[in-house]
């Protein structure tokens, strides 16, 4: 018998012994992990089970990471961000729970709940359900503006002297902006849906009633229905079903097996193992080079499980998941093409109720679906009048699509070429700035777009701008200003210098500010009016230099010749040019934040100073006092 036959016999024998031991193993009682994960409670409320767990009562593997509860005064308490929340009820069937802030306890008529902090939940764990952000403003200047006086609560705290002067629902953006400018501190906390026309008569009662949240951890009903207790393996980061006879992958399998079935299984397994091992060794001996070649030529499968895991963990998203066949039907087999680019194609569609939509069919991704995940993860966290609304998405193997509201006026790049309405262009510029300001500081998680350009700005029926195409966006969970990038991203002509060369500074939200500046300079200067032999239209190096030169041509009244017309369009275009030149400063620290950009656009033209030349070849000059802006 040669060495190959010996290896085959030995391997088959070991396989038989392994399966025999595995199937013969018996246990005198239930598995210890099954016993550890029995549902328990703190004394009040429902029993606590997966995805939640209570340290001391249950092991950490009995729950999902990030869903730890503690028992305080016999009540379960959930710690999120800077706040602690009492869990009033848990609804396991629809994966939701009702909570209220611990700060409400013990303050019955004695103060204004000074321990409440900003509520910034990570969407990967929880999301609000039918709730509205409530702004608590304090340290407000007296007297209050007339439009804010009706929302005054005049509620002082004996603990630290804090005074909640205003309570506003996040419904009226104008009132909220006025309050932010009037008051020094703004705390945002979720409450039940908007009631009583925005008037809050009982702040403590409103906060005590709490609000609903929905969790996104994996569904384990299959395990529980089979008699098991759900858990999580922190080492392999996979779901586990703890059963009386031990852990299983998804549900508890039948325990009782007859001896005849065991013998049949052992014999069959051994026979299969013997045949398989013999065949494998034979192929390795006779055709090993051919086999290795075949293996090397096999295409690497796309990591579809990564995208599916992302969609499962974000199951709280209100966006609908469409079937590809449904998209084909509502677009009439993708008949009307609205546009095509490197990302894919956009088609016009119509829902049965008559609502018009735009369906973006993405090309097959080379980055394991990173662009698809970026867009879904980014837009699903936004809610702003100047951000495009994602209705739903489709993910079926290689077929990926995003469904948006239809924008009848197309993209901004087409509108620029066909309008002379400078007031409307100015309103669009301000709207885009507000949208970027929201992405940088208005969301729970800071979002950097990295591809701001006219083509990615859509216009609705009233020509309101909507920022779109978040395929290159990056999320900053800790709202950090600096982000790391493995490669440059964006569109030539709008990319900030630091994105493709670290010598210019750190990549941050100021990179979006640069792209915004290049865009409004293009709007104000009108590239179509530039001699193509004099200025390269695709380069940000020469275009700002041309604009700056035109801006300095008229020393008498500061109106650039060749760009400005008469009437009020002069002020509009000059303001856009000055703000744009500030935004494209080579040093990111010299660029304003988007909040400052909004102030500059809405302020007086006379208060704006011409910035230094925004390119490396410019001579050094003294910076104005406000040339360096703080972080968002």
C-alpha positions in Angstrom: 0.0 0.0 0.0 1.6 3.3 -1.0 1.6 6.5 1.0 -1.4 8.0 -0.7 -3.6 5.0 0.1 -2.4 5.1 3.7 -3.3 8.8 4.0 -6.8 8.1 2.6 -7.5 5.2 5.0 -6.2 7.2 8.0 -8.2 10.3 7.1 -11.4 8.3 6.7 -10.8 6.6 10.0 -10.3 9.9 11.9 -13.5 11.3 10.3 -15.5 8.2 11.4 -14.2 8.6 15.0 -15.0 12.3 15.0 -18.6 11.9 13.9 -19.1 9.0 16.3 -18.0 11.0 19.2 -20.0 14.0 18.1 -23.2 12.1 17.7 -22.7 9.9 20.8 -22.1 12.8 23.2 -24.8 13.1 25.8 -25.4 15.7 28.5 -27.0 15.3 31.9 -28.6 18.8 31.8 -29.1 21.9 29.7 -26.1 23.7 28.2 -24.7 26.4 30.5 -25.1 29.2 27.9 -28.7 28.3 27.5 -29.2 28.6 31.2 -27.3 31.9 31.4 -29.6 33.6 28.8 -32.9 32.8 30.5 -35.0 36.1 30.3 -34.9 38.1 33.6 -36.1 41.5 34.8 -35.0 44.2 37.2 -38.1 44.0 39.4 -40.4 46.1 37.3 -41.3 45.8 33.6 -41.1 43.0 31.1 -38.5 40.3 31.1 -35.3 41.3 29.4 -34.0 39.2 26.5 -32.2 39.5 23.3 -31.1 41.9 21.9 -30.9 43.4 25.4 -29.0 42.0 28.4 -28.3 43.0 32.0 -24.7 42.5 33.3 -24.8 40.7 36.6 -28.1 39.0 35.7 -27.1 37.7 32.2 -23.8 37.2 30.4 -22.8 39.6 27.6 -23.2 36.9 25.0 -26.9 36.9 25.8 -27.4 40.3 24.0 -26.3 42.3 21.0 -23.3 44.7 21.3 -24.6 48.2 22.3 -27.8 47.0 23.9 -26.7 46.8 27.5 -29.2 47.7 30.2 -28.6 48.4 33.9 -31.0 48.0 36.8 -31.6 51.2 38.8 -34.3 51.3 41.5 -35.7 48.1 40.0 -36.1 49.8 36.6 -34.2 48.9 33.5 -32.1 51.8 32.2 -30.6 52.3 28.8 -27.4 54.5 28.4 -27.2 56.3 25.1 -24.8 59.1 24.3 -24.8 61.5 27.3 -28.2 60.5 28.6 -29.7 57.7 30.6 -33.2 56.5 29.7 -35.7 54.5 31.8 -37.2 51.7 29.7 -41.0 51.9 30.3 -41.9 49.1 28.0 -40.4 46.7 25.4 -42.4 45.5 22.4 -40.4 42.5 21.1 -42.9 41.7 18.3 -42.3 44.9 16.4 -38.8 45.5 17.8 -39.5 48.8 19.6 -39.4 50.2 23.1 -40.7 53.3 25.0 -38.2 55.3 27.1 -38.1 58.5 29.0 -35.1 60.5 30.3 -33.8 59.6 33.8 -33.4 63.4 34.4 -37.2 63.6 34.7 -37.3 61.4 37.8 -37.1 63.2 41.2 -37.7 66.7 39.7 -41.5 67.0 40.3 -42.0 70.7 40.2 -38.5 71.4 41.5 -36.5 72.8 38.7 -36.0 72.4 35.0 -34.3 69.1 34.4 -30.8 70.5 34.1 -29.2 67.1 33.6 -30.7 66.7 30.2 -28.1 66.6 27.5 -28.2 66.5 23.7 -29.7 63.2 22.3 -27.5 62.0 19.5 -28.3 58.3 18.8 -26.2 56.1 16.5 -28.5 55.0 13.7 -26.8 51.6 13.7 -28.5 50.8 17.0 -31.7 52.8 17.4 -33.9 55.2 15.5 -36.8 57.4 16.6 -40.4 56.4 15.8 -43.1 59.0 15.4 -41.1 61.6 17.4 -40.1 65.2 16.9 -36.9 67.0 18.0 -37.6 69.5 20.8 -35.2 72.4 21.3 -34.5 73.6 24.8 -32.9 77.0 24.7 -31.2 78.7 27.6 -29.0 81.7 28.4 -31.1 83.9 26.1 -30.6 87.6 25.6 -33.4 89.8 27.0 -35.8 91.0 25.8 -36.8 88.1 23.6 -38.0 88.8 20.0 -41.7 89.1 19.7 -42.0 86.0 17.6 -40.3 83.9 20.3 -42.1 85.3 23.4 -45.1 82.9 23.2 -42.6 80.0 23.5 -41.1 81.3 26.8 -41.2 78.8 29.7 -39.2 80.8 32.2 -38.1 77.7 34.1 -35.1 78.0 36.4 -33.1 75.2 38.1 -32.1 75.5 41.8 -29.1 73.2 41.2 -27.0 75.1 38.8 -29.0 78.2 38.0 -29.7 77.0 34.4 -32.8 78.7 32.9 -34.7 77.1 30.0 -36.1 80.2 28.5 -37.5 78.8 25.2 -39.0 75.5 24.2 -39.5 75.0 20.4 -40.4 72.1 18.2 -38.1 71.5 15.2 -40.9 72.5 12.8 -40.3 76.1 12.0 -36.8 76.6 10.6 -37.0 80.4 10.8 -37.9 80.4 14.5 -35.2 77.9 15.3 -32.6 80.0 13.5 -33.7 83.1 15.4 -33.6 81.3 18.7 -30.1 80.0 17.9 -28.9 83.5 17.4 -30.7 84.8 20.6 -29.7 82.0 23.0 -26.3 80.6 23.9 -27.2 77.0 24.6 -29.4 74.7 22.6 -30.3 71.2 23.8 -32.2 68.9 21.5 -34.2 65.9 22.8 -36.8 63.8 21.2 -40.5 63.9 22.3 -43.8 62.6 21.0 -45.2 64.0 17.8 -45.9 67.7 17.4 -49.1 68.8 19.3 -50.9 71.9 20.5 -49.6 74.1 17.6 -46.1 74.0 19.1 -47.0 75.4 22.5 -45.5 73.4 25.5 -47.5 74.0 28.6 -46.1 71.2 30.7 -42.5 70.6 29.8 -41.9 68.0 32.6 -45.0 66.1 31.7 -44.0 66.1 28.0 -40.6 64.7 28.7 -42.0 62.2 31.3 -44.3 60.7 28.6 -41.2 59.7 26.7 -40.9 58.6 23.1 -40.7 55.4 21.0 -37.5 53.9 19.5 -36.9 51.0 17.2 -33.9 48.8 17.3 -32.0 47.4 14.4 -30.4 44.3 15.8 -30.9 41.0 14.0 -34.3 39.3 14.3 -34.1 36.1 16.4 -37.7 34.9 16.3 -36.7 31.6 14.5 -34.5 30.7 17.4 -37.0 31.6 20.1 -39.9 29.8 18.3 -37.7 26.6 18.3 -37.3 26.9 22.1 -33.9 28.5 22.2 -32.4 31.7 23.7 -30.8 34.2 21.3 -27.2 35.3 21.7 -24.2 36.8 20.0 -20.6 35.5 19.5 -18.4 38.5 20.0 -15.3 36.6 18.6 -16.8 35.6 15.3 -19.4 38.5 15.3 -22.3 36.2 14.3 -25.7 35.4 15.7 -26.0 32.3 17.9 -29.0 30.3 19.0 -28.3 28.8 22.5 -30.3 25.5 22.9 -30.5 23.0 25.7 -28.0 20.7 23.9 -25.6 23.6 23.0 -25.3 26.5 20.6 -26.6 26.3 17.0 -26.4 28.7 14.0 -30.1 29.7 13.7 -32.5 27.4 15.6 -32.6 24.4 18.0 -32.4 21.1 16.2 -34.2 17.9 17.4 -32.3 16.2 20.2 -33.6 12.7 20.0 -32.2 10.4 17.5 -32.6 6.6 17.4 -29.6 4.3 17.4 -30.5 3.1 13.9 -30.4 6.7 12.6 -27.1 7.3 14.3 -25.5 4.1 12.8 -26.9 5.1 9.3 -25.6 8.6 9.6 -22.1 7.4 10.9 -21.8 4.8 8.1 -23.0 7.1 5.4 -20.8 9.9 6.5 -17.8 7.6 6.7 -18.5 6.3 3.2 -18.8 9.8 1.8 -15.6 10.9 3.6 -13.7 7.9 2.2 -14.9 8.5 -1.4 -14.3 12.3 -1.1 -10.8 12.0 0.4 -9.7 9.3 -2.1 -10.9 11.4 -5.0 -9.3 14.6 -3.7 -5.9 12.9 -3.2 -6.1 11.4 -6.6 -6.8 14.7 -8.2 -4.1 16.4 -6.3 -1.6 13.8 -7.4 -2.6 13.6 -11.1 -3.8 17.1 -11.8 -2.5 19.4 -9.2 -1.1 22.0 -11.6 -4.3 22.1 -13.6 -6.4 22.4 -10.4 -4.3 25.3 -9.1 -4.7 27.0 -12.4 -8.5 26.6 -12.3 -8.6 27.9 -8.8 -6.5 31.0 -9.7 -8.8 31.8 -12.6 -12.0 31.7 -10.5 -13.5 35.2 -10.1 -13.5 36.5 -6.6 -17.2 36.7 -5.5 -18.4 40.1 -4.5 -19.0 40.4 -0.8 -22.7 40.5 -1.0 -23.1 39.4 2.6 -21.5 42.8 3.7 -24.2 44.8 2.0 -27.0 42.5 3.2 -25.6 42.8 6.8 -25.6 46.6 6.4 -29.3 46.5 5.2 -30.2 44.2 8.1 -28.5 46.4 10.7 -30.2 49.4 9.3 -33.7 47.8 9.1 -35.1 50.9 10.9 -34.8 53.0 7.7 -38.1 54.2 6.6 -37.1 53.8 2.9 -38.8 50.9 1.1 -36.9 48.1 -0.5 -38.1 47.5 -4.0 -37.9 44.4 -6.2 -36.1 44.9 -9.5 -39.2 43.7 -11.3 -41.3 46.4 -9.6 -38.8 49.1 -10.8 -39.0 47.7 -14.3 -42.8 48.0 -14.2 -43.0 51.5 -12.8 -40.4 52.8 -15.3 -42.2 51.1 -18.2 -39.1 48.8 -18.8 -36.7 51.8 -18.3 -38.1 53.5 -21.4 -37.4 57.2 -20.5 -33.7 57.9 -19.8 -33.1 61.2 -17.9 -29.4 61.0 -17.9 -26.3 58.8 -17.9 -22.9 59.1 -16.1 -20.1 57.1 -14.6 -22.3 55.8 -11.8 -25.0 54.5 -14.1 -28.3 55.7 -15.6 -31.4 57.6 -14.3 -34.9 56.7 -15.6 -38.2 58.4 -15.1 -41.0 56.4 -13.5 -44.5 56.7 -12.1 -46.1 55.1 -9.1 -49.7 53.7 -9.4 -50.9 56.8 -7.5 -49.4 59.1 -10.2 -46.4 60.2 -8.2 -43.4 60.8 -10.4 -40.0 59.3 -9.4 -36.5 59.0 -10.7 -34.8 55.6 -10.6 -31.0 55.6 -10.6 -29.6 52.2 -11.8 -26.1 51.8 -10.5 -23.3 50.2 -12.5 -21.7 47.1 -11.1 -19.4 48.3 -8.3 -15.7 47.7 -8.2 -15.6 48.5 -4.5 -17.9 45.8 -3.1 -20.9 48.2 -3.2 -19.2 51.0 -1.3 -20.9 53.7 -3.4 -24.3 52.0 -2.9 -23.8 51.8 0.9 -22.5 55.4 1.1 -25.6 56.7 -0.6 -28.2 54.7 1.4 -26.4 55.3 4.7 -25.9 59.1 4.1 -29.3 60.1 2.7 -31.2 57.9 5.2 -29.8 60.0 8.0 -30.9 63.4 6.5 -34.1 65.4 6.5 -33.7 68.8 5.0 -35.5 70.9 2.4 -32.2 71.2 0.4 -31.2 67.5 0.5 -32.7 65.1 -2.0 -35.2 62.6 -0.4 -34.5 58.9 -0.8 -37.8 57.0 -1.3 -36.4 53.5 -1.5 -33.7 51.2 -2.9 -33.3 47.9 -4.7 -30.6 45.3 -4.1 -30.8 42.0 -5.9 -27.4 40.5 -6.5 -25.6 42.7 -9.0 -28.7 44.9 -9.6 -28.7 48.0 -7.4 -30.9 51.0 -7.7 -31.9 54.1 -5.8 -35.4 55.7 -6.0 -35.9 59.5 -5.6 -38.5 62.1 -6.1 -38.6 63.3 -9.7 -37.0 66.8 -10.1 -38.8 68.4 -13.1 -36.2 71.2 -13.6 -33.2 68.9 -13.9 -29.8 69.7 -12.6 -28.2 73.1 -11.9 -25.6 72.9 -14.6 -28.4 73.0 -17.3 -30.2 75.9 -15.5 -27.0 78.0 -15.3 -26.7 78.0 -19.1 -30.3 79.0 -19.8 -31.1 81.7 -17.2 -30.4 85.4 -16.6 -32.5 85.5 -13.4 -29.7 86.4 -10.9 -32.0 86.7 -7.9 -33.2 83.1 -8.5 -29.5 82.0 -8.9 -28.7 83.7 -5.6 -31.6 82.0 -3.8 -30.3 78.7 -5.2 -26.7 79.4 -4.0 -28.0 80.2 -0.5 -30.2 77.0 -0.4 -27.2 74.9 -1.3 -25.2 76.5 1.5 -27.9 75.7 4.0 -28.0 72.1 2.8 -24.2 71.8 3.3 -24.5 73.5 6.6 -27.0 70.9 7.7 -24.8 68.0 6.5 -21.8 69.4 8.4 -23.5 70.3 11.7 -27.3 69.6 11.6 -27.2 65.8 11.5 -26.6 63.4 14.4 -23.7 62.1 12.3 -21.6 64.6 10.3 -21.7 63.9 6.6 -19.0 65.0 4.1 -20.2 65.0 0.5 -16.9 65.2 -1.4 -18.6 65.8 -4.8 -20.3 69.2 -4.8 -20.8 70.4 -8.3 -23.7 71.8 -10.4 -24.4 68.4 -11.9 -25.2 67.0 -8.5 -27.6 69.8 -7.6 -31.2 69.1 -8.6 -34.0 71.6 -8.9 -37.6 70.9 -7.9 -40.7 72.4 -9.5 -40.1 75.7 -7.6 -36.4 75.7 -8.4 -35.5 74.8 -4.8 -32.0 73.2 -4.9 -31.5 69.6 -3.6 -28.1 68.2 -2.9 -27.8 64.7 -4.5 -25.4 61.9 -5.3 -23.9 60.8 -2.0 -21.9 58.0 -3.6 -18.5 59.5 -2.5 -19.7 60.7 0.9 -18.0 59.8 4.2 -19.8 59.6 7.6 -18.2 60.9 10.7 -19.9 59.1 13.7 -18.0 61.2 16.3 -18.6 64.4 14.4 -14.8 64.8 14.0 -13.5 67.5 11.8 -10.6 65.5 10.3 -11.1 62.4 8.2 -8.7 59.8 6.7 -8.8 58.9 3.0 -7.1 56.2 1.1 -7.5 57.9 -2.3 -8.6 61.2 -3.8 -12.3 61.4 -4.5 -14.4 64.0 -6.4 -14.6 65.7 -9.8 -11.7 67.5 -11.4 -12.1 71.2 -11.1 -14.0 71.0 -7.8 -11.5 68.9 -5.7 -9.9 70.7 -2.8 -6.0 70.7 -2.9 -5.7 68.7 0.4 -7.8 65.9 -1.0 -5.1 64.8 -3.5 -2.0 66.2 -1.6 -1.6 66.0 2.1 0.9 68.9 2.1 -1.9 71.4 1.8 -3.5 70.3 5.1 -5.9 67.8 6.6 -9.0 66.6 4.7 -12.2 67.8 6.5 -15.5 69.5 6.0 -13.5 72.4 4.6 -13.0 70.3 1.5 -16.7 70.6 0.8 -16.4 74.3 1.3 -13.8 74.5 -1.4 -16.0 72.6 -3.9 -18.9 74.9 -3.0 -16.7 77.9 -3.7 -15.7 76.7 -7.1 -19.3 76.0 -8.0 -20.6 79.5 -7.1 -17.6 81.1 -8.9 -18.7 79.2 -11.9 -22.2 80.5 -11.5 -21.2 84.1 -10.9 -18.4 84.2 -13.5 -20.1 82.3 -16.2 -17.5 79.9 -17.8 -19.3 80.2 -21.1 -18.2 83.8 -21.3 -14.5 83.0 -21.0 -12.3 82.6 -24.1 -11.4 78.9 -24.2 -8.0 79.8 -25.7 -7.3 82.1 -22.7 -8.6 79.9 -19.8 -8.8 76.2 -19.5 -12.4 75.4 -18.5 -11.5 72.1 -16.7 -8.9 73.6 -14.4 -9.4 75.3 -11.0 -5.9 76.8 -11.3 -6.7 79.4 -13.9 -10.4 80.0 -13.5 -10.2 81.7 -10.0 -7.2 83.7 -11.3 -9.4 85.0 -14.1 -12.2 85.9 -11.6 -9.8 87.6 -9.2 -8.3 89.6 -12.0 -11.7 90.8 -13.1 -12.6 91.7 -9.5 -9.6 94.0 -9.3 -10.2 95.8 -12.6 -12.5 98.5 -11.3 -10.8 100.2 -8.3 -13.4 103.0 -8.3 -16.5 101.2 -7.0 -15.4 97.5 -6.7 -17.5 96.3 -9.7 -15.5 93.9 -11.9 -15.7 94.7 -15.6 -16.6 92.0 -18.0 -18.6 90.2 -15.3 -21.0 92.6 -13.7 -24.1 94.0 -15.4 -26.2 96.9 -14.2 -29.0 97.0 -11.6 -29.1 94.7 -8.5 -27.4 91.9 -10.4 -24.1 93.7 -9.7 -24.4 93.3 -5.9 -25.6 89.7 -6.2 -22.7 88.6 -8.5 -20.1 90.5 -6.6 -21.2 89.0 -3.2 -21.1 85.5 -4.8 -17.6 86.1 -6.2 -16.2 87.4 -2.9 -17.7 84.5 -0.9 -16.5 82.0 -3.5 -13.0 83.3 -3.3 -13.0 83.0 0.5 -14.2 79.4 0.1 -11.4 78.3 -2.3 -8.5 79.5 -0.2 -5.5 77.1 -0.5 -5.1 76.7 3.3 -8.2 74.9 4.6 -7.9 77.0 7.9 -8.6 80.2 5.9 -11.9 78.9 4.5 -15.1 79.8 6.3 -17.5 77.1 7.7 -20.8 76.8 5.9 -22.5 78.5 8.8 -20.2 81.5 8.1 -20.9 81.3 4.4 -24.6 81.6 5.0 -24.0 84.7 7.2 -21.8 86.3 4.5 -24.4 85.6 1.7 -27.3 87.0 3.8 -25.3 89.9 5.1 -24.5 93.3 3.6 -22.1 93.5 0.6 -20.2 96.4 2.2 -19.1 94.2 5.1 -17.3 91.8 2.9 -13.6 92.1 2.3 -11.8 90.8 -0.8 -9.7 87.7 0.3 -6.1 86.9 -0.6 -5.5 85.3 -4.0 -6.5 81.6 -3.6 -3.6 80.0 -5.4 0.0 79.2 -4.7 1.6 81.7 -7.2 -0.1 84.7 -5.6 2.0 87.1 -3.6 1.7 87.2 0.2 -0.6 89.7 1.7 -2.0 90.5 5.2 -5.0 88.5 6.1 -8.2 90.3 7.3 -9.1 89.8 10.9 -11.9 87.3 10.1 -9.9 85.2 7.6 -9.6 82.2 10.0 -12.8 80.6 11.0 -13.5 78.2 13.8 -14.8 74.7 13.4 -18.4 74.0 12.7 
